[in-house]
Amino acid sequence: VREVRRDIARLKTVQVQKRNGAAADKG
């Protein structure tokens, strides 16, 4: 279960990074 939660956290962080990166590129 812990491993799954870690994977979910990774996906969330990756999505946030992508959003920030896209915003920075547009900026």
Secondary structure by P-SEA (a helix, b strand, c coil): caaaaaaaaaaaaaaaaaaaaaaaaac
